[in-house]
Amino acid sequence: MMGNKIRFSIPGCKLFYRISLLLVLAVCKPVEAHKLNTAYLELREETERCDVLLRIPEFGNSLLLTFPSNSIVLTQPMARTIDGAMLKTWSIQIPDGLAEKRIGVSGLRRSDLLVRIHLEDGEEQTLRVPQDGTSFFVKGSPSQLQVAGTYFHLGMVHILQGVDHLLFVLALLILVKGWKKLAGCITMFTVAHSVTLALATLGLVRVPGPPVEAIIALSIVFVACEIVHGQRGHPGITERAPWMVTLIFGLLHGLGFAGALAEVGLPGNAIPMALLFFNGGVEAGQLLFLGVVLTLLGTCRRFKLPMPTWAHGVPPYLIGSVAMFWVVERLSGF
């Protein structure tokens, strides 16, 4: 109680800190900022040739492609390493074109394969080959349903691999008191990043990626500091006006989402559909993360385990330390 105001706290608060600690320890490692950590293939069909670009994550370097038997290799593959991934480029010729052809895939491990195809007639499409997939078929024109499913999956994968975004949401969950306030913050965060995701993806806003990534990490440091101040009896602006903070930082996080989407681009014939479902996948992944955390709390709240008084300060310090490491790492990459 503070005066005549009732302070709301999440049931099983001590266990919440334990869960937070486990989540933070699980991600205490360098994070490649907003990269889709998957294998990526781009096929760009030009007159009498097809340029191939294959990006293979460091854990999937046995990936091999099998083109139709009548294909002709025009240039031998050239390989180089960029950001820990192997990048191969070469050119082939398929006499009767890519459309309606099946491409074989082998050696795909621990990662999906994203395929971006540019046909000679201007048709563009994005496909996803699951980890256990052995081939994919190039259609002349993908259906709207296929586009929706592919981009929804991309959005969900990105948010679940985006540890910095999840730590920001986790910090909000610790800091914001009351279910209504928390729901309002998550809603504001969603609206804000949806706006900048759309603007940046459509090319209406252009912001350099590295500064955005550093500021996103800094936003996590800020919220972690706000948690510490609140625990010491000095609530900051995030507790007093959480909607304002989530609005501002949500705009920044949306630019980070746009950086991931830029890797695979948008299909020219279904831009609104792809953008909508990518954002929908991001939201589904975010809600899944919140659901897991809250389910763990609900499961564990029945246990009353002893816990030292200082332990409640460990999660924000760990969150802030990991985020500060990312700030330095991303600034050094400018």
C-alpha positions in Angstrom: 0.0 0.0 0.0 1.2 3.5 -0.8 -1.2 6.2 0.7 -4.6 5.3 -0.6 -3.3 3.5 -3.7 -3.0 -0.2 -4.0 0.2 -1.4 -5.7 -0.5 -4.3 -8.0 2.0 -7.1 -8.2 2.1 -10.2 -10.3 1.2 -13.3 -8.2 4.2 -15.5 -7.5 6.5 -12.4 -7.7 9.6 -14.3 -6.4 9.1 -17.0 -8.9 8.7 -14.4 -11.6 12.2 -13.2 -10.8 13.5 -16.7 -10.9 11.9 -17.3 -14.3 13.3 -13.9 -15.5 16.7 -14.9 -14.4 16.6 -18.2 -16.3 15.4 -16.5 -19.4 18.1 -13.9 -19.3 20.9 -16.4 -18.6 19.6 -18.4 -21.6 20.3 -15.5 -23.9 23.5 -14.1 -22.4 25.4 -14.3 -25.7 26.2 -12.0 -28.6 23.1 -11.5 -30.8 23.3 -10.8 -34.6 21.0 -7.8 -34.7 17.7 -8.5 -36.6 19.1 -11.0 -39.0 16.9 -13.9 -40.0 19.0 -16.8 -38.8 18.1 -19.0 -41.7 19.6 -20.2 -45.0 18.7 -17.9 -47.8 18.6 -18.5 -51.6 17.9 -15.9 -54.3 17.3 -16.9 -57.9 17.3 -14.0 -60.3 16.3 -14.9 -63.8 17.6 -12.8 -66.7 17.7 -13.3 -70.4 19.4 -16.7 -71.0 20.8 -16.9 -67.5 19.9 -17.3 -63.9 22.0 -15.7 -61.1 22.2 -17.7 -57.9 23.0 -16.3 -54.5 23.1 -18.7 -51.5 23.7 -17.6 -47.9 24.4 -20.5 -45.6 24.6 -20.1 -41.8 27.7 -21.3 -40.1 25.9 -24.3 -38.7 24.5 -25.4 -42.1 27.5 -25.4 -44.5 26.6 -28.7 -46.1 23.6 -27.3 -48.0 23.5 -28.4 -51.6 21.2 -27.5 -54.5 20.2 -29.7 -57.4 18.9 -27.9 -60.5 17.1 -29.5 -63.5 19.2 -32.0 -65.5 19.3 -29.7 -68.6 20.9 -26.8 -66.6 24.2 -25.4 -67.7 26.7 -23.9 -65.3 27.9 -20.6 -66.8 30.2 -19.5 -63.9 31.6 -21.5 -61.1 30.5 -20.7 -57.5 32.5 -18.1 -55.7 32.4 -18.3 -51.9 33.2 -15.8 -49.2 32.3 -15.4 -45.5 30.2 -12.4 -44.3 29.0 -12.0 -40.7 29.7 -15.6 -39.9 27.8 -17.0 -42.9 29.1 -18.4 -46.1 27.9 -16.5 -49.2 28.1 -18.3 -52.6 27.3 -16.7 -56.0 27.3 -18.2 -59.5 25.3 -18.3 -62.7 23.5 -21.1 -64.5 21.3 -21.4 -67.6 18.0 -23.3 -67.7 17.0 -23.4 -71.4 13.2 -23.3 -70.8 13.3 -21.1 -67.7 12.7 -21.5 -64.0 8.9 -21.5 -64.0 7.3 -24.9 -63.3 10.7 -26.4 -62.3 11.6 -28.4 -59.1 14.9 -27.6 -57.4 16.4 -30.2 -55.1 17.7 -29.3 -51.6 20.0 -31.5 -49.4 22.0 -31.0 -46.3 19.6 -28.5 -44.8 20.2 -28.7 -41.0 18.9 -26.7 -38.0 17.4 -24.0 -40.3 14.7 -23.4 -42.8 15.6 -22.2 -46.3 14.1 -19.0 -47.5 13.9 -18.8 -51.3 13.4 -15.5 -53.1 12.7 -15.9 -56.8 12.7 -13.2 -59.5 11.4 -14.6 -62.8 12.2 -13.0 -66.2 8.7 -11.8 -66.7 8.8 -9.7 -63.5 7.0 -12.2 -61.3 8.4 -12.3 -57.8 7.8 -14.9 -55.1 9.1 -16.0 -51.7 9.0 -19.7 -50.6 10.0 -21.5 -47.4 11.6 -24.9 -47.4 11.3 -26.5 -43.9 14.3 -28.2 -42.3 13.2 -31.7 -43.4 12.4 -30.5 -46.9 14.2 -32.0 -49.9 13.0 -29.7 -52.8 10.8 -26.8 -53.8 8.7 -26.1 -56.8 8.8 -22.8 -58.7 5.3 -21.8 -59.7 4.5 -19.2 -62.2 2.5 -17.2 -59.7 2.0 -18.0 -56.0 -1.4 -17.8 -54.5 -2.4 -15.1 -52.0 -2.7 -17.9 -49.4 0.8 -19.1 -50.0 2.2 -15.5 -49.6 0.2 -15.0 -46.4 1.5 -18.3 -44.9 5.1 -17.7 -45.8 5.3 -14.2 -44.4 3.3 -15.1 -41.3 5.9 -17.8 -40.6 8.8 -15.3 -41.3 7.4 -12.8 -38.8 6.9 -15.4 -36.1 10.4 -16.8 -36.6 12.0 -13.4 -36.5 10.4 -12.3 -33.2 11.2 -15.6 -31.5 14.8 -15.3 -32.7 14.9 -11.6 -31.8 16.2 -11.9 -28.3 16.5 -8.2 -27.8 12.8 -7.6 -28.6 11.9 -10.4 -26.2 14.0 -8.9 -23.4 12.3 -5.6 -23.9 8.9 -7.2 -23.5 10.2 -9.2 -20.5 11.4 -5.9 -18.9 8.0 -4.3 -19.4 6.4 -7.3 -17.8 8.6 -6.8 -14.7 8.2 -3.1 -14.6 4.6 -2.3 -15.4 2.2 -3.0 -12.5 -1.4 -4.0 -13.3 -2.9 -6.1 -16.1 -4.7 -3.1 -17.7 -1.5 -1.0 -17.8 0.5 -4.0 -19.2 -2.1 -4.7 -21.9 -2.1 -1.0 -22.8 1.6 -1.0 -23.1 1.7 -4.1 -25.3 -1.0 -2.6 -27.5 0.9 0.7 -27.8 4.1 -1.2 -28.6 2.3 -3.2 -31.3 0.7 -0.1 -32.9 4.0 1.8 -32.9 6.2 -0.9 -34.4 3.5 -1.7 -37.0 3.6 1.9 -38.2 7.4 2.1 -38.7 7.6 -1.4 -40.1 5.2 -0.4 -42.8 6.8 3.0 -43.5 10.3 1.6 -43.6 9.5 -1.5 -45.7 7.6 0.6 -48.3 10.6 3.0 -48.5 8.7 6.0 -47.1 11.2 6.3 -44.2 14.9 5.6 -44.5 17.1 5.2 -41.4 20.5 3.6 -41.3 20.4 0.1 -39.7 23.4 0.2 -37.3 22.3 3.3 -35.3 18.8 1.8 -35.0 20.1 -1.5 -33.7 22.3 0.3 -31.1 19.4 2.4 -29.9 17.1 -0.6 -29.6 19.7 -2.2 -27.3 19.9 1.1 -25.4 16.1 1.1 -24.9 16.5 -2.2 -23.0 19.2 -0.7 -20.8 16.8 2.2 -20.1 13.9 0.0 -19.1 16.2 -2.1 -16.9 17.4 1.1 -15.1 13.7 2.1 -14.7 13.1 -1.3 -12.9 16.0 -0.7 -10.5 14.8 2.9 -9.7 11.3 1.6 -9.1 12.6 -1.1 -6.7 14.4 1.6 -4.8 11.2 3.6 -4.3 11.9 6.2 -7.1 9.5 5.2 -9.9 10.6 6.7 -13.3 8.7 7.9 -16.3 8.0 4.3 -17.5 6.0 3.6 -14.4 4.3 7.0 -14.5 3.6 7.1 -18.2 4.3 3.7 -19.7 2.4 4.3 -22.9 4.8 7.2 -23.8 7.9 5.0 -23.4 6.4 2.0 -25.3 5.3 4.3 -28.1 8.7 5.8 -28.6 10.6 2.6 -28.4 8.0 0.7 -30.3 8.7 3.0 -33.3 12.4 2.1 -33.1 11.8 -1.6 -32.8 9.6 -1.4 -35.9 12.6 -0.2 -37.8 14.5 -3.2 -36.6 11.7 -5.5 -37.9 11.9 -3.7 -41.2 15.6 -4.6 -41.4 14.8 -8.3 -41.2 12.0 -8.0 -43.8 14.3 -6.2 -46.2 16.4 -9.4 -46.4 13.7 -11.2 -48.3 11.8 -8.3 -49.7 8.1 -8.2 -50.6 6.4 -9.9 -53.5 5.4 -7.2 -56.1 1.9 -8.6 -56.6 1.0 -9.0 -52.9 2.8 -6.3 -50.9 -0.1 -5.4 -48.5 -0.8 -9.1 -47.9 2.8 -9.9 -47.2 3.3 -6.9 -44.9 0.1 -7.6 -43.0 0.9 -11.2 -42.3 4.6 -10.6 -41.5 3.4 -8.2 -38.8 0.8 -10.7 -37.7 3.5 -13.3 -37.3 5.5 -10.9 -35.2 2.5 -10.4 -32.9 1.7 -14.1 -32.7 5.3 -14.8 -31.7 5.2 -12.0 -29.1 2.0 -13.3 -27.6 3.4 -16.8 -27.6 6.4 -15.6 -25.6 4.2 -13.8 -23.1 1.9 -16.8 -22.8 4.9 -19.1 -22.0 6.2 -16.7 -19.3 2.7 -16.3 -17.7 2.0 -20.0 -17.9 5.2 -20.8 -16.1 4.2 -18.3 -13.4 0.8 -19.8 -13.1 2.3 -23.3 -12.8 5.0 -22.3 -10.3 3.1 -19.9 -8.1 1.9 -22.7 -5.8 5.5 -23.4 -4.7 6.8 -21.1 -1.9 10.5 -21.4 -2.0 12.9 -19.4 0.1 14.6 -16.5 -1.7 17.1 -13.9 -0.4 15.8 -10.3 -0.4 18.5 -9.1 -2.8 17.5 -11.6 -5.5 14.8 -9.4 -6.8 17.4 -7.0 -8.2 19.2 -9.7 -10.2 17.0 -9.8 -13.3 17.1 -6.1 -14.1 20.8 -6.0 -13.6 21.3 -9.0 -15.9 18.9 -7.6 -18.5 20.7 -4.3 -18.4 24.2 -5.9 -18.6 23.4 -8.0 -21.6 21.7 -5.1 -23.3 24.7 -2.8 -22.6 27.0 -5.5 -24.1 24.9 -5.3 -27.2 25.1 -1.5 -27.3 28.9 -1.7 -27.3 29.0 -4.5 -29.8 26.7 -2.7 -32.2 28.5 0.6 -31.8 31.8 -1.1 -32.6 30.3 -2.4 -35.8 29.6 1.1 -37.3 
